[in-house]
Amino acid sequence: MNRSFINRFYPMLLCCMLLLLAACSGRDEEPETPNEPETAESGDDFAAPINDDLDIDTTGPKIGEDVDPAAGGRSGQIEVTPEIVGDLKKTDLKVGDLFASAKSLEELVAQYPELAELMTNLDLSDRDNLSAVYEQMLILYKEEGLLGMQTFLDESGFMAAMGMDASYIDFVLAYENEGWDGAEDLARRRRLINQNDELRMILVLDTASSPDAESGAEALGATVLYTTDFEIEIGVPLEMLRDAENSEEALARLVALTKLPNVARVRVPRSGVTNQRILEGEGPDATSALEVHDSGITGDGIKVGIIDPGGFYAFQDLLGTRLPDSSQVFVMPGQDADYLNDRTGPHGTACAEIVHEMAPDATIYIAQAQSGPELAAAAQWMVDEGVDIINYSAGNIYMPPNNSTPASELVTLVNNEDVLWVNSSGNFAESHLIMEFTDEDGNGVHEFPNGDEYFAIAPFEGVPDFALGMSWDDAWGRAENDFDFFLLKLNDAGDDLELVDSSRELQDGARGSFPVEGIENYSDEELYYLAIVSDGATAGTTINLIGYNLEFQFSMPEYSVTVPGDSPDALTVGATFWSDDALEPYSSQGPTMDNRDKPEISAPAGVSSTVYGGPFYGTSASAPHVAGAAALALQANPEMGAFELRNYLITTSKDLGPSGFDLGFGHGRLDLNQLAENGSAPPPPPENTESGDSVGTVPIEVFYAYDVHNIEQNGQTGMVVETSLIVSQSDVFDGTTGSVQVQFTDDAGSPMNTLEAGWTVRAGEAFLPLVEQFIAYDDFNLTNGYHDLQYTVSVLDDSGNLLSQVDPVDFFIEISGEESTTNGSVSIYDVEVVQNVTSQGEDGIGIKMMVDIVGRNGMETQIIGFFFQDTSSEPPLKDFNDRYTTPAGTVATWATVTPSSDNETREVRMFIPNSEMHLAKDARYALKVAFLALGEPDWETELGAADWVRFRVDTGTW
């Protein structure tokens, strides 16, 4: 068995296998296998897909269950009805009536017979056909309103044929009805125009990159701004659209961009919003950073990056005073420093001020990022420049915080480069709502938790703009539940509702369908109403609603952390008031939608800011305090990587609120007192921890522990318990020794044998050498038959103090006569990938392999193959329809084997259709697949594994 693969991917694969096999428990029970695959025998057939009916079994709360931050951690219950925070409701009108009045497609065709002929040709690259469709759009818009026009576009297929977000259709309609000034005003209100007076668009690709799409966009007059995997951000000069002969021609020029090679759809670039709640700052004093400076630690030699969607107004004016001098401040290439200084917002500058206060000798790198591709480009530039820490005081309110989005994946990629990503948690505890889609009367209009079909929102007084984002639990990039939302207000007479704005992105399951809707607008009213409408969405779909610069009729703080602060690799920061450590009421709270603890830490806000001329509130102010503190800690402990740096800040924080972790303060408020007193000394141990956490003086944890059976050693057959240990600050603890103790217990829970082996910390090693401990089966002294056993792994120091411990691990042994067997073992070899295979009417890829199965007579064995791209980042292939997949969404296939003897060799075959690889058309891929063998009765113990098998595919031949 190749341990390099197992050691690297075992935690992920173990999670996958436990989830896949959660229904299989107990020695005497048959494993439940809905949609049971064919048993893999030698022959012509390939095995069926992985069981797709098994659910994830999580120990954390589900959406809608209770999480009480005041109780600490995960105890308590979230109220199903959110807290009422204000009486914004001023109407009892039935919102559903507004949408019920819209005609169906059948009614529209009956009234406008010419529509039927149009629908026979959906080819909008045909200029005459596009002209005819646009003419009918204008007629419907005028006579049937926006809803009537949208019904025709959606249900006829023309919306999908146009291939672009409805915001661009609104832009063209404004051009037609209000002239160019009206169209430009709409685009600016929706933040669709960049600093170069270009209309911003993102081309969503059906392949990882497309030079043809880039050159095609440039040939049509657009500017290629940023490129990432599967997306190209372009700018269409306003002059090019303004000079069009009419609005129809402007539409034709936009539609032409959707017809470029490899372009699946065009979406709007949804900007992150700053987490600001809007002299010398108070943060350095409150966090003991000033005392750290007195010890000579000032961030010298450390590079801190600040990425910000708001901008860096007046940063040049502060160089050498509130910011470092010009030799220590760098601007991202391609961004105009004068433009950032004169024509953008001050938010990023305020963040840079705080970093400089906390780490006055650190070098600062700045970049404005107003879209996903621009954010990725900024992060890549900073990584290339050797930045140690990145601060992002912003969040995306249009993405579900469940670590499924490209923004969250970007944080992981940055972390893999050993760069610490510090992110604000968000300011949405009072403007957030999570709920299940409910439509009891069946009219397609969502009923909010209080039963109304509308939801009142009020922009903050004196704030010029606001934004509202909605996401839901659907496949990212392949969303099938189609939601729209509409912003309404009372008419002048106060007796009816009228439409103000809408978000009508098409979700049809095709590539480029995102589970997102959003509105960005300027406020000219005191009160608005939101209606969420869907045609056939799945009842119970979880909807996440977040408002920026908005007061909600009712709200809930839980689950309000925004993307990419949801990433497990982000150090996410909540806000406390600098003078009294009170948790700020706006500070977003965890957990994430996939039930992980957030935020990890909190830090001061409400501190003075020169660029703002007053206090700087929000988690935006809190995050750069942590980023600056990280620079100090890294200078004092230069051997620390991103993981150790993160751990240092968390474990030295000041516990506030309930004892231990809670969903408001995290593990505690940033505190550099330990660093001020001891410089590079280790953090103190926390008082109380859960299983697996460090509880002694050495920051060491069990990364994983598992057992391998039927191992021969010194003429005896037995098992090996393998333990992987991870330690932070290894340079500080160089030479420290201790032991790993394995305690076995029998069926009744009584102690049995104990194993003990030593470990030693070596400088520069985060992962210690694998600790392997052998025990012969005979040493258990068990009677004949089955025995359910457990072992617990504990890590001790030389004084016997407990440092870390894992939960008990179950396994079984069968004793028969003088021989003892356990789960057995599986060897996988001679793996062959066969392309152009047909099975059960589908074309796809077949896999052949040989397996040697020992000690498993009559016992089911599962061989699972996990698919990845063979690139430096090794991303798993993502599944979009839950057919050939793990519960984690990774493409996989499997086969089941039941041997008829205790020593058997089999040829095993598997199959996966080409369509289930979810690869782009007309592209070439380097892929690889790895295999893991599991077996009943416990379904938790690894029986065997095979390292990567690499292969290439050309989807142009499919």
Secondary structure, DSSP 8 states (H G I E B T S, - for coil): --HHHHHHHHHHHHHHHHHHTTT--STTS----TT---B--SSS--B-B---------SS--TTS---GGG-TT-S---SS-EE----------HHHHHHTS--HHHHHHH-THHHHHTT---TTSHHHHHHHHHHHHHHHHHHHHHHHHHHHHHHSHHHHHTB-HHHHHHHHHHHHHHHHHHHHHHHHTT-B-TTSEEEEEEEESSS--HHHHHHHHHTT-EEEEEETTEEEEEEEHHHHHTSSSHHHHHHHHHHHHTSTTEEEEE-----EE-------SHHHHTTHHHHHHTT-S-TT-EEEEEESS--TTTGGGBTTTB--GGGEEE-TTS-HHHHHHHS-SHHHHHHHHHHHHSTT-EEEEEE--SHHHHHHHHHHHHHTT-SEEEE-EEBTTS-TTT-SHHHHHHHHHHHTT-EEEEE--S-TTSEEEEE---TT-SSB---TTS-S-EEEEE-TT--EEEEEEEESS-TTB--S-EEEEEEEE-TTSSSEEEEEEE----SSSTTB-SEEEEEEE---S-EEEEEEESS--TT-EEEEEEESEEESEE--TT---BTTTSTTEEEEEEEETTT--B-TT------TT-----SEEEEESEEETTTTEEE-SHHHHHHHHHHHHHHHHHH-TT--HHHHHHHHHHTSB--SSSS-BTTTBT-B---HHHHHHTT------S---TTS--SSS-EEEEEEEEEEEEEETTEEEEEEEEEEEES-TTTTTT-EEEEEEEEE-TTS-EEEEEEEEEE--TT-SB---EEEEEEGGGG---SEEEEEEEEEEEEETT--EEEE---EEEEEEEETTEEE-S-EEEEEEEEEEEEEEETTEEEEEEEEEEEEES-TT--EEEEEEEEE-SSS--B-B-SSSSSB-TTSBBEEEEEE--SSSEEEEEEEEEEEGGGG---TT-EEEEEEEEEEEETTTS-SEEEEEEEEEEEEEGGG-
